């Protein structure tokens, strides 16, 4: 019994050191026992005292105290600790470094999408999509179901490939090397696609008559949001066949590189226009032709300026930060960033993918 008292004393000391009180718990339990009928027999299990490791007990109590609380946000259950914790701050490098070059084998390259730091999906001027490693080794190839060129590709949070087929108006999922048509459109053609943090798809599309352009959000095959006009009823995106690469930022803004409008158009998750970026203010004499677009863990927006052979880096509010214009960039087109913020650039004419460290 003396050893049991010592154990209880140790437990109280540990809980007290972690600002936990047993008083309310004891009172609650004690009041429950006082309400028991007088003839109720309570059987107390036997207890065999054993030596307790204080360090282990302390770790158990601390782990219980640090359990995260689940909260509901936008219909999804997320850990409050994760939602509240910003990513580590990574400053931009003064001199971005080229760390790998991949020869894709296409004549012209259009899109690149990261699977990992070591593997990327690519698509170009044929009906074959290629999964390549950093040495350019072909790991997997998928031919489009229609036999036509894919318009764009993306990788889902589960690591599956998605591609748009402009010719048969479909958005397709490749799972275990099998193609499944997720979305089939009428009167509209899907162009560019991205996978969101909530595992939705954002698809930039244009009408068959090329007079309208919009962005549509899909949850699976269900259309859940359409973004087409600003609050004054004016089109957000210029119609006509042109590049409209799309990306979702960490703050859930939707970023579109509208090459025909010569602007990056950013709306919030509700579809309300936040800003348009039309190039660095000091370079009014140079054209700005944004093509590929991506975002990183710092909520930077990166867009490829194809004619000037460089990448613009913006903050999440559209303020210009700096260029990436070294690394021998030539006609940068498609962009993606992996989980460690390595930038992959698909060069249109050289058909090479360049991996660049810029943070």
C-alpha positions as CSV (number, residue, x, y, z in Angstrom):
1,X,0.0,0.0,0.0
2,X,2.9,2.3,0.7
3,X,4.2,1.7,-2.8
4,X,0.7,2.5,-4.2
5,X,0.6,5.8,-2.4
6,X,4.0,6.6,-3.7
7,X,2.8,5.9,-7.3
8,X,-0.2,8.1,-6.9
9,X,2.0,10.8,-5.5
10,X,4.3,10.5,-8.5
11,X,1.4,10.6,-10.9
12,X,0.0,13.8,-9.3
13,X,3.4,15.4,-9.5
14,X,3.7,14.6,-13.2
15,X,0.2,15.8,-13.9
16,X,0.8,19.0,-11.9
17,X,3.9,19.7,-13.8
18,X,1.8,19.5,-17.0
19,X,-0.9,21.9,-15.6
20,X,-3.4,19.1,-15.3
21,X,-5.7,18.7,-12.2
22,X,-7.3,15.6,-10.9
23,X,-9.7,17.6,-8.7
24,X,-12.6,18.0,-11.1
25,X,-12.3,14.4,-12.3
26,X,-12.3,13.2,-8.7
27,X,-15.3,15.3,-7.7
28,X,-17.2,14.1,-10.8
29,X,-16.5,10.5,-10.1
30,X,-17.2,10.9,-6.4
31,X,-20.6,12.5,-7.0
32,X,-21.5,9.5,-9.2
33,X,-20.7,7.1,-6.5
34,X,-22.8,9.0,-4.0
35,X,-25.9,8.5,-6.2
36,X,-25.6,4.8,-6.2
37,X,-28.4,2.8,-4.4
38,X,-27.3,1.5,-1.0
39,X,-27.6,-2.2,-2.0
40,X,-25.5,-2.0,-5.1
41,X,-22.3,-4.1,-4.8
42,X,-19.3,-2.6,-6.3
43,X,-16.5,-5.0,-7.1
44,X,-13.1,-3.4,-7.1
45,X,-10.5,-5.3,-9.2
46,X,-7.4,-6.4,-7.4
47,X,-4.3,-4.4,-7.9
48,X,-0.8,-5.7,-7.9
49,X,1.8,-2.9,-7.4
50,X,4.6,-2.7,-9.9
51,X,7.5,-0.4,-10.3
52,X,6.7,2.5,-12.7
53,X,9.2,4.2,-14.9
54,X,8.6,7.9,-14.3
55,X,10.1,9.0,-17.6
56,X,7.7,6.7,-19.5
57,X,4.7,7.9,-17.5
58,X,5.7,11.5,-18.2
59,X,5.9,10.8,-21.9
60,X,2.5,9.2,-22.0
61,X,0.9,12.1,-20.2
62,X,2.6,14.7,-22.4
63,X,1.5,12.8,-25.5
64,X,-2.1,12.8,-24.3
65,X,-2.0,16.5,-23.6
66,X,-0.6,17.3,-27.1
67,X,-3.4,15.4,-29.0
68,X,-4.7,17.7,-31.8
69,X,-8.3,18.6,-32.0
70,X,-10.1,18.0,-35.2
71,X,-12.0,21.0,-36.6
72,X,-14.4,21.3,-39.5
73,X,-13.4,23.7,-42.3
74,X,-15.1,24.0,-45.7
75,X,-16.7,20.6,-45.2
76,X,-13.4,18.8,-44.7
77,X,-12.0,17.5,-41.4
78,X,-8.5,18.9,-40.9
79,X,-6.1,18.8,-38.0
80,X,-6.0,22.2,-36.3
81,X,-2.3,21.9,-35.7
82,X,-1.7,21.4,-39.4
83,X,-4.0,24.2,-40.5
84,X,-2.5,26.6,-38.1
85,X,1.2,25.8,-38.8
86,X,2.7,27.8,-41.6
87,X,5.4,26.2,-43.7
88,X,9.1,27.0,-42.8
89,X,10.2,30.2,-44.4
90,X,12.5,29.7,-47.3
91,X,14.2,32.7,-48.8
92,X,14.6,33.0,-52.6
93,X,18.1,32.2,-53.8
94,X,20.1,35.1,-55.4
95,X,21.4,32.6,-58.0
96,X,19.0,29.7,-58.8
97,X,20.9,26.5,-59.7
98,X,20.3,24.0,-62.4
99,X,20.4,20.6,-60.8
100,X,19.2,18.3,-63.6
101,X,18.3,18.2,-67.3
102,X,16.0,15.6,-68.8
103,X,15.8,15.0,-72.5
104,X,12.2,13.9,-73.1
105,X,12.5,12.8,-76.8
106,X,9.6,14.9,-78.0
107,X,10.0,17.3,-80.9
108,X,8.0,19.9,-78.9
109,X,7.3,19.8,-75.2
110,X,4.1,21.2,-73.6
111,X,3.6,20.1,-70.0
112,X,5.4,18.6,-67.0
113,X,3.9,17.4,-63.8
114,X,5.8,16.1,-60.8
115,X,5.3,12.7,-59.2
116,X,8.3,13.1,-56.9
117,X,11.7,14.8,-56.8
118,X,12.9,12.0,-59.1
119,X,10.1,11.4,-61.5
120,X,7.9,13.6,-63.8
121,X,5.1,13.0,-66.3
122,X,5.5,14.8,-69.6
123,X,3.5,15.4,-72.7
124,X,4.3,16.9,-76.1
125,X,3.5,16.7,-79.8
126,X,2.4,13.1,-79.9
127,X,-0.3,10.9,-78.3
128,X,2.2,9.4,-75.8
129,X,2.6,10.6,-72.2
130,X,5.9,9.6,-70.6
131,X,6.9,9.1,-67.0
132,X,10.7,9.8,-66.8
133,X,13.3,9.9,-64.1
134,X,16.0,12.5,-63.8
135,X,18.3,10.6,-66.2
136,X,15.6,10.6,-68.9
137,X,14.9,6.9,-68.5
138,X,11.4,6.0,-69.7
139,X,9.6,4.4,-66.7
140,X,6.1,4.2,-68.1
141,X,4.3,5.4,-71.2
142,X,0.5,5.9,-71.8
143,X,-1.2,6.4,-75.1
144,X,-4.3,8.5,-75.1
145,X,-7.5,6.6,-75.6
146,X,-8.5,8.7,-78.6
147,X,-5.1,8.5,-80.3
148,X,-4.8,12.3,-80.3
149,X,-2.4,14.5,-78.4
150,X,-3.2,15.2,-74.8
151,X,-3.8,18.9,-74.3
152,X,-2.5,19.0,-70.7
153,X,-1.6,16.7,-67.8
154,X,-1.7,16.8,-64.0
155,X,-0.9,14.5,-61.1
156,X,-3.5,13.9,-58.3
157,X,-2.7,13.8,-54.6
158,X,-2.8,10.0,-54.9
159,X,-0.1,10.1,-57.6
160,X,-2.4,9.2,-60.5
161,X,-2.2,10.9,-63.9
162,X,-5.0,13.1,-65.3
163,X,-5.0,14.3,-68.9
164,X,-7.3,16.5,-71.0
165,X,-8.3,15.4,-74.5
166,X,-9.4,18.5,-76.5
167,X,-10.4,16.4,-79.5
168,X,-13.0,14.2,-77.8
169,X,-13.8,16.7,-75.1
170,X,-12.9,14.5,-72.1
171,X,-10.9,14.6,-68.9
172,X,-9.4,11.3,-68.1
173,X,-7.8,9.5,-65.1
174,X,-5.0,7.0,-65.6
175,X,-5.0,4.5,-62.7
176,X,-2.8,1.4,-62.7
177,X,-2.2,2.2,-66.4
178,X,-5.9,2.0,-67.2
179,X,-7.7,5.0,-68.6
180,X,-11.0,6.0,-67.1
181,X,-13.0,8.9,-68.6
182,X,-14.1,11.1,-65.7
183,X,-15.7,14.0,-67.5
184,X,-17.2,14.2,-70.9
185,X,-18.2,17.7,-72.1
186,X,-20.7,19.1,-74.7
187,X,-20.4,22.5,-76.3
188,X,-17.1,23.0,-74.5
189,X,-13.5,21.7,-74.9
190,X,-11.2,21.1,-71.9
191,X,-7.8,22.7,-72.2
192,X,-5.7,22.9,-69.0
193,X,-6.1,21.1,-65.7
194,X,-4.7,21.0,-62.2
195,X,-5.4,19.0,-59.1
196,X,-6.2,20.9,-55.9
197,X,-5.3,20.5,-52.3
198,X,-8.8,19.0,-51.7
199,X,-8.3,16.6,-54.6
200,X,-10.7,18.4,-56.9
201,X,-9.9,19.2,-60.5
202,X,-9.8,22.7,-61.9
203,X,-10.3,22.7,-65.7
204,X,-9.8,25.7,-68.0
205,X,-12.0,25.3,-71.0
206,X,-13.3,27.1,-74.0
207,X,-16.6,27.0,-75.9
208,X,-16.7,25.2,-79.3
209,X,-17.2,28.6,-81.1
210,X,-14.1,30.0,-79.2
211,X,-16.1,32.9,-78.0
212,X,-16.2,32.0,-74.3
213,X,-13.7,30.8,-71.7
214,X,-14.1,29.7,-68.1
215,X,-12.7,27.6,-65.3
216,X,-14.8,24.8,-63.8
217,X,-14.2,22.9,-60.6
218,X,-15.0,19.2,-60.4
219,X,-15.3,16.9,-57.5
220,X,-14.9,13.6,-59.2
221,X,-17.2,13.9,-62.2
222,X,-19.5,16.4,-60.5
223,X,-19.3,20.1,-61.5
224,X,-19.3,22.2,-58.3
225,X,-18.1,25.6,-59.4
226,X,-17.9,27.8,-62.5
227,X,-15.6,30.8,-62.7
228,X,-16.2,33.0,-65.8
229,X,-17.1,36.6,-65.0
230,X,-16.0,39.3,-62.6
231,X,-18.5,41.1,-60.3
232,X,-19.4,43.5,-63.1
233,X,-20.2,40.7,-65.5
234,X,-17.1,41.1,-67.6
235,X,-15.2,38.0,-68.8
236,X,-12.3,37.1,-66.6
237,X,-10.4,35.3,-69.3
238,X,-10.1,36.1,-73.0
239,X,-11.5,33.4,-75.3
240,X,-9.8,31.9,-78.3
241,X,-7.4,28.9,-78.5
242,X,-4.4,29.9,-76.5
243,X,-2.6,28.7,-73.4
244,X,-4.4,29.0,-70.1
245,X,-2.4,27.0,-67.7
246,X,-3.9,26.8,-64.2
247,X,-2.7,26.3,-60.6
248,X,-4.1,26.5,-57.1
249,X,-2.1,28.4,-54.6
250,X,-1.6,27.4,-50.9
251,X,-4.1,30.2,-49.9
252,X,-6.6,28.5,-52.3
253,X,-6.4,31.3,-54.9
254,X,-6.9,30.1,-58.4
255,X,-4.2,31.3,-60.8
256,X,-4.5,31.3,-64.5
257,X,-1.8,32.3,-67.0
258,X,-3.9,33.9,-69.8
259,X,-1.4,34.2,-72.7
260,X,-3.8,35.9,-75.0
261,X,-4.7,38.6,-72.4
262,X,-0.9,38.8,-71.6
263,X,-1.8,38.6,-67.9
264,X,-1.9,36.3,-64.9
265,X,-5.4,36.3,-63.6
266,X,-5.9,35.4,-59.9
267,X,-9.3,34.9,-58.2
268,X,-10.0,33.7,-54.7
269,X,-11.6,30.3,-53.9
270,X,-15.0,31.8,-54.4
271,X,-14.1,33.0,-57.9
272,X,-13.8,36.8,-57.0
273,X,-11.1,38.6,-58.9
274,X,-8.1,39.5,-56.7
275,X,-5.7,40.9,-59.2
276,X,-4.2,40.8,-62.7
277,X,-0.4,40.7,-63.2
278,X,0.7,42.1,-66.6
279,X,4.5,42.0,-66.1
280,X,7.1,44.0,-64.3
281,X,6.0,47.7,-64.2
282,X,9.5,48.8,-65.3
283,X,9.5,46.7,-68.4
284,X,6.7,48.3,-70.3
285,X,8.6,48.0,-73.6
286,X,8.9,44.2,-73.4
287,X,6.0,41.9,-74.1
288,X,4.7,39.6,-71.4
289,X,3.6,36.3,-72.6
290,X,2.8,34.0,-69.6
291,X,2.4,30.3,-70.4
292,X,3.0,27.8,-67.7
293,X,2.1,28.6,-64.1
294,X,2.7,26.9,-60.7
295,X,2.8,27.8,-57.0
296,X,5.0,26.7,-54.1
297,X,5.0,26.2,-50.3
298,X,5.6,29.9,-49.7
299,X,2.5,30.8,-51.8
300,X,4.8,32.2,-54.5
301,X,3.3,32.3,-58.0
302,X,5.7,31.3,-60.8
303,X,4.9,31.9,-64.4
304,X,6.9,31.2,-67.6
305,X,7.5,34.2,-69.9
306,X,8.2,32.3,-73.1
307,X,9.4,35.1,-75.4
308,X,11.8,36.5,-72.8
309,X,13.1,33.1,-71.7
310,X,12.6,33.6,-68.0
311,X,10.4,32.9,-65.0
312,X,8.6,35.6,-63.1
313,X,8.2,35.0,-59.3
314,X,5.4,36.9,-57.6
315,X,4.1,36.9,-54.0
316,X,0.5,35.7,-53.3
317,X,-0.7,39.3,-53.8
318,X,0.8,39.7,-57.2
319,X,3.8,41.8,-56.3
320,X,6.9,41.0,-58.4
321,X,9.8,39.5,-56.5
322,X,12.4,38.5,-59.0
323,X,13.2,36.6,-62.2
324,X,14.8,33.3,-62.8
325,X,16.6,34.1,-66.0
326,X,19.8,32.1,-65.8
327,X,20.1,28.3,-66.1
328,X,20.2,28.7,-69.9
329,X,16.4,28.8,-70.1
330,X,15.1,28.5,-73.7
331,X,11.3,28.9,-74.4
332,X,10.1,27.9,-71.0
333,X,6.6,26.6,-71.3
334,X,5.1,24.2,-68.7
335,X,6.0,24.5,-65.0
336,X,5.5,22.4,-61.8
337,X,7.0,22.4,-58.3
338,X,7.6,19.3,-56.3
339,X,7.0,18.9,-52.5
340,X,10.5,20.2,-51.8
341,X,10.0,23.3,-53.9
342,X,12.2,22.2,-56.8
343,X,11.1,23.9,-60.0
344,X,10.7,21.8,-63.1
345,X,10.6,23.7,-66.4
346,X,9.4,22.2,-69.7
347,X,11.2,23.9,-72.5
348,X,9.0,24.0,-75.6
349,X,11.5,24.0,-78.4
350,X,14.4,22.0,-76.9
351,X,11.9,19.5,-75.5
352,X,14.0,19.3,-72.3
353,X,12.9,19.5,-68.7
354,X,15.1,21.5,-66.4
355,X,15.1,21.0,-62.6
356,X,16.0,24.2,-60.8
357,X,16.7,25.0,-57.1
358,X,15.5,28.5,-56.4
359,X,14.6,28.4,-52.7
